[in-house]
Amino acid sequence: MQLNLTDQEASLLLRVLRNRHEELRVEVRHDHSMRSRAYLLHKERLLRRILDKFPEIDEHAHIEGFEVGSATTIV
């Protein structure tokens, strides 16, 4: 599978994945059920493998070009 992303898209995806990885680590620490903890650890390992495949990119590139008030509002 190949996924082509702009620098901004890749930056945002990386940020989201890193945030979710940290959330999973917290969930694992607080889970006391062996079965669900094992599943969370499995998900955490998969996510870590995905993160390891990312090249070095500007983690803040997704912010470039953003201006307050420039977002589209859907009513």
C-alpha positions as CSV (number, residue, x, y, z in Angstrom):
1,M,0.0,0.0,0.0
2,Q,1.2,3.5,-0.8
3,L,-0.1,6.7,0.6
4,N,0.8,10.0,-0.9
5,L,0.5,13.0,1.4
6,T,1.5,16.7,1.3
7,D,3.9,17.8,4.0
8,Q,1.0,19.4,5.9
9,E,-1.1,16.2,5.7
10,A,1.8,14.0,6.8
11,S,2.6,16.4,9.7
12,L,-1.0,16.3,11.0
13,L,-1.2,12.5,10.6
14,L,2.0,12.1,12.5
15,R,0.8,14.4,15.3
16,V,-2.5,12.4,15.5
17,L,-0.7,9.1,15.6
18,R,1.7,10.2,18.3
19,N,-1.1,11.5,20.4
20,R,-3.0,8.3,20.1
21,H,0.1,6.3,20.9
22,E,0.5,8.2,24.1
23,E,-3.2,7.7,25.0
24,L,-2.8,4.0,24.4
25,R,0.2,3.9,26.8
26,V,-1.9,5.5,29.5
27,E,-4.8,3.0,28.8
28,V,-2.4,0.1,29.1
29,R,-1.1,1.3,32.5
30,H,-4.7,1.7,33.8
31,D,-6.2,-1.5,32.4
32,H,-6.4,-4.4,34.9
33,S,-8.1,-6.9,32.6
34,M,-5.4,-9.3,31.1
35,R,-7.4,-9.8,27.9
36,S,-8.1,-6.1,27.2
37,R,-4.6,-5.1,28.3
38,A,-3.1,-7.7,25.9
39,Y,-5.2,-6.2,23.1
40,L,-4.2,-2.6,24.0
41,L,-0.5,-3.7,24.0
42,H,-1.0,-5.3,20.6
43,K,-2.5,-2.0,19.2
44,E,0.3,0.0,20.8
45,R,3.0,-2.2,19.1
46,L,1.3,-1.9,15.7
47,L,1.0,1.9,16.1
48,R,4.7,2.1,17.1
49,R,5.6,0.1,13.9
50,I,3.6,2.6,11.9
51,L,5.3,5.6,13.6
52,D,8.7,4.1,13.0
53,K,8.0,4.1,9.2
54,F,7.5,7.9,9.1
55,P,10.5,9.8,7.7
56,E,11.8,12.8,9.5
57,I,9.4,15.6,8.8
58,D,8.5,19.0,10.2
59,E,6.0,18.1,12.9
60,H,4.6,21.6,12.8
61,A,4.1,21.8,9.0
62,H,0.3,21.3,9.4
63,I,0.1,24.7,11.0
64,E,1.6,26.5,8.0
65,G,-0.9,28.7,6.2
66,F,-3.5,28.6,9.0
67,E,-5.1,31.9,9.9
68,V,-7.7,32.5,12.4
69,G,-11.0,33.0,10.7
70,S,-9.9,31.2,7.5
71,A,-11.8,28.0,8.3
72,T,-15.0,27.2,6.4
73,T,-18.1,27.0,8.6
74,I,-20.9,24.6,7.5
75,V,-24.3,25.6,8.8
